[in-house]
């Protein structure tokens, strides 16, 4: 699975909300959001600014997805 939690969160959100085909179970996604929220201040990632604390607290993501996220999900599903 995807190692960086921000990348994983965005990929899993895209798969769930856009493709309607989750990569991970809901409970695992909720835990991922909690984990990121706990580490938010120390995590570094180019797309971190796309995810707000409110997104993480709600356990949802309805923001924009960079093209690389779409491509990464497609590539991940091929494996």
ABEGO torsion letter per residue (X at the ends): XBABAAAAAAAAAAAAAAAGBBABBAAAAAAAAAAAAAAAAABBBAAAAABBAAAAAAGBBABBBBAAAAAAAAAAAAX
